[in-house]
Amino acid sequence: MYNYDLSGKNKYYTLYSLIRDDILRGKIKCGEKLPSKRVFAAELGVSVVTVQLAYDQLLAEGYVRSKERSGFFAERVANGLKGRQPSAVKAEEKGEGDKFAIDLVHGNTPPDMFPFSVWARLMRSVLADCGEHLLERVACDGDEQLKRAVAAYLYRSRGIDVDPRYIVVGAGAEHLYGVIVQLLGRDNLYAVENPGYGKISSTYALNGARFLPVNVSGKGIDISVLEKSGAYACHVSPSHQFPTGAVMPVSVRSALIDWTKRSGGYVIEDDYDSEFRLTGKPLQCMCGLCPERVIYMNTFSKSLAPSMRMGYMVLPPALHARFMQIFSSSANFVPLFEQKTLALMLDGGYFERHLNRLKNYYRNIHSELVKKLAALPYRCKLLDTGSGLHVIVKFPDAGSDDKIKAVAAAHGVNIKCLSDYLLAPAEGLDGCAVINYSGLTLDLLSKF
């Protein structure tokens, strides 16, 4: 009945916009009943939650009214208001990777893998149990219940004994990077991995700090260059470096910790996707080796959803004292409702069950991806450490990275190469494609 195109990323907002504009233009008449949520979801090929969110937004803004057990009905709107044309909505919602059938760059967890029913049940428990407490101001370093839950989870999953007092909850990785600059000082030099995750260096720069790209090998960051750099802090991902996939051996980790003791500096251990070690146990954290010189940080962006903007860091006691001096009068950026819900998820074992389900899912995706790569009509070599949700594929006969991306694009595949993540020139990275498979499904892989 409604010929709506929901191909954009934000499907619920696109649906809301299309219905709203049809009401404004008079295409949907006053008093007309909208389809039931389940029927509409089936017709559009989206989840019932997507339709519910769209209807809730229309209801909140007065475009529709709800009648108990009858559904939603269009309201009367002044004639002077006009909606946008459907093409405008479609153009606005289109993103960078939408022109590709398969996106191996951005990759968000498939919606079907999010534990909607568990999350909704825990949210209801929080509402019932916490009541008016949810309206209170949250401490600057986060809710105590969540901090205790994170500490217990780190002990169970990573074997590190963390005092909950030194955990700081923040609104995602970029927010925490900015906090670190304020703790360690803008005048200091920050060593970052090259190639590396661009938002790390750009966030340091936006916060007025200097950064120095240090080349990464198969064993992690080059300690000899770091020793001579004069850097005060070194930002590394030892368990699974992005984008090379390098896993830092204990010899390099020990050398890095020795460097902090000689220089008086700090290691920032970014453990961004350590949960997704698909073979064997997660690797030992540097934080457990030297808690007084290592800032440990992680987020729930990969394991739950990027939109939740929830992360945390474990600070050395001296830095936590400085944090409280600077931010004690500030409120925490993460809503208490979400912090309480996540705490219940961690304490109840739901999070680990969700992770196990995710890892089983990605093992199947990884296995199928390997088969597809082996069947390519090009000579290639898979460089895989069994950690994280991306792998490197080397094409020795490609000629150039631009050619790799052009051939992929011709087949509807969006990819990047190691060279796209360089912050400074480095040799030996040519012909290597970075395959982020976190957003893949078996259905998408069948088109690969």
Secondary structure as the mmCIF struct_conf table of DSSP 4:
data_model
#
loop_
_struct_conf.conf_type_id
_struct_conf.id
_struct_conf.beg_label_comp_id
_struct_conf.beg_label_asym_id
_struct_conf.beg_label_seq_id
_struct_conf.end_label_comp_id
_struct_conf.end_label_asym_id
_struct_conf.end_label_seq_id
BEND BEND1 GLY A 8 LYS A 9
HELX_RH_AL_P HELX_RH_AL_P1 LYS A 11 LEU A 24
TURN_TY1_P TURN_TY1_P1 ARG A 25 GLY A 26
BEND BEND2 LYS A 27 ILE A 28
TURN_TY1_P TURN_TY1_P2 CYS A 30 GLY A 31
HELX_LH_PP_P HELX_LH_PP_P1 GLU A 32 GLU A 32
STRN STRN1 LYS A 33 LYS A 33
HELX_LH_PP_P HELX_LH_PP_P2 LEU A 34 SER A 36
HELX_RH_AL_P HELX_RH_AL_P2 LYS A 37 LEU A 44
TURN_TY1_P TURN_TY1_P3 GLY A 45 GLY A 45
BEND BEND3 VAL A 46 VAL A 46
HELX_RH_AL_P HELX_RH_AL_P3 VAL A 48 ALA A 60
TURN_TY1_P TURN_TY1_P4 GLU A 61 GLY A 62
BEND BEND4 TYR A 63 TYR A 63
STRN STRN2 VAL A 64 LYS A 67
TURN_TY1_P TURN_TY1_P5 GLU A 68 SER A 70
STRN STRN3 GLY A 71 ALA A 74
HELX_LH_PP_P HELX_LH_PP_P3 GLU A 75 ARG A 76
TURN_TY1_P TURN_TY1_P6 ASN A 79 GLY A 80
HELX_LH_PP_P HELX_LH_PP_P4 GLY A 83 GLN A 85
HELX_RH_AL_P HELX_RH_AL_P4 PRO A 86 GLU A 93
TURN_TY1_P TURN_TY1_P7 GLU A 96 LYS A 99
BEND BEND5 PHE A 100 ALA A 101
STRN STRN4 ILE A 102 ASP A 103
BEND BEND6 LEU A 104 HIS A 106
HELX_LH_PP_P HELX_LH_PP_P5 ASN A 108 PRO A 110
HELX_RH_3T_P HELX_RH_3T_P1 PRO A 111 MET A 113
BEND BEND7 PHE A 114 PHE A 114
HELX_RH_AL_P HELX_RH_AL_P5 PHE A 116 CYS A 130
HELX_RH_3T_P HELX_RH_3T_P2 GLY A 131 LEU A 135
BEND BEND8 GLU A 136 GLU A 136
HELX_LH_PP_P HELX_LH_PP_P6 ARG A 137 ALA A 139
TURN_TY1_P TURN_TY1_P8 CYS A 140 ASP A 141
HELX_RH_AL_P HELX_RH_AL_P6 GLU A 144 ARG A 158
HELX_RH_3T_P HELX_RH_3T_P3 PRO A 164 TYR A 166
STRN STRN5 ILE A 167 GLY A 170
BEND BEND9 ALA A 171 GLY A 172
HELX_RH_AL_P HELX_RH_AL_P7 ALA A 173 LEU A 184
TURN_TY1_P TURN_TY1_P9 ARG A 186 ASP A 187
BEND BEND10 ASN A 188 ASN A 188
STRN STRN6 LEU A 189 ASN A 194
BEND BEND11 PRO A 195 PRO A 195
HELX_RH_AL_P HELX_RH_AL_P8 GLY A 198 LEU A 206
TURN_TY1_P TURN_TY1_P10 ASN A 207 GLY A 208
STRN STRN7 ARG A 210 SER A 217
TURN_TY1_P TURN_TY1_P11 GLY A 218 LYS A 219
STRN STRN8 GLY A 220 ILE A 221
HELX_RH_AL_P HELX_RH_AL_P9 ILE A 223 SER A 229
TURN_TY1_P TURN_TY1_P12 GLY A 230 GLY A 230
BEND BEND12 TYR A 232 TYR A 232
STRN STRN9 ALA A 233 VAL A 236
TURN_TY1_P TURN_TY1_P13 PRO A 238 SER A 239
BEND BEND13 HIS A 240 HIS A 240
TURN_TY1_P TURN_TY1_P14 PHE A 242 THR A 244
HELX_RH_AL_P HELX_RH_AL_P10 VAL A 250 SER A 263
STRN STRN10 TYR A 266 ASP A 270
TURN_TY1_P TURN_TY1_P15 TYR A 272 ASP A 273
HELX_RH_3T_P HELX_RH_3T_P4 SER A 274 PHE A 276
STRN STRN11 ARG A 277 ARG A 277
BEND BEND14 THR A 279 LYS A 281
HELX_LH_PP_P HELX_LH_PP_P7 PRO A 282 CYS A 285
HELX_RH_AL_P HELX_RH_AL_P11 MET A 286 LEU A 289
TURN_TY1_P TURN_TY1_P16 PRO A 291 ARG A 293
STRN STRN12 VAL A 294 THR A 299
BEND BEND15 PHE A 300 PHE A 300
TURN_TY1_P TURN_TY1_P17 SER A 301 LEU A 304
HELX_RH_3T_P HELX_RH_3T_P5 PRO A 306 MET A 308
STRN STRN13 GLY A 311 VAL A 314
HELX_RH_AL_P HELX_RH_AL_P12 PRO A 317 PHE A 327
TURN_TY1_P TURN_TY1_P18 SER A 328 SER A 329
BEND BEND16 SER A 330 SER A 330
HELX_LH_PP_P HELX_LH_PP_P8 ALA A 331 ASN A 332
BEND BEND17 PHE A 333 VAL A 334
HELX_RH_AL_P HELX_RH_AL_P13 LEU A 336 ASP A 347
TURN_TY1_P TURN_TY1_P19 GLY A 348 GLY A 349
HELX_RH_AL_P HELX_RH_AL_P14 TYR A 350 ALA A 374
TURN_TY1_P TURN_TY1_P20 ALA A 375 ALA A 375
BEND BEND18 LEU A 376 TYR A 378
STRN STRN14 LYS A 381 LEU A 383
BEND BEND19 GLY A 386 GLY A 386
STRN STRN15 SER A 387 SER A 387
BEND BEND20 GLY A 388 LEU A 389
STRN STRN16 HIS A 390 LYS A 394
TURN_TY1_P TURN_TY1_P21 PRO A 396 ASP A 397
HELX_RH_AL_P HELX_RH_AL_P15 ASP A 401 ALA A 410
TURN_TY1_P TURN_TY1_P22 HIS A 411 GLY A 412
STRN STRN17 VAL A 413 ASN A 414
STRN STRN18 LYS A 416 CYS A 417
HELX_RH_3T_P HELX_RH_3T_P6 LEU A 418 TYR A 421
BEND BEND21 LEU A 423 ALA A 424
BEND BEND22 GLU A 427 GLY A 428
TURN_TY1_P TURN_TY1_P23 ASP A 430 GLY A 431
STRN STRN19 CYS A 432 ASN A 436
TURN_TY1_P TURN_TY1_P24 SER A 438 GLY A 439
HELX_RH_AL_P HELX_RH_AL_P16 LEU A 442 LEU A 445
TURN_TY1_P TURN_TY1_P25 SER A 446 LYS A 447
#
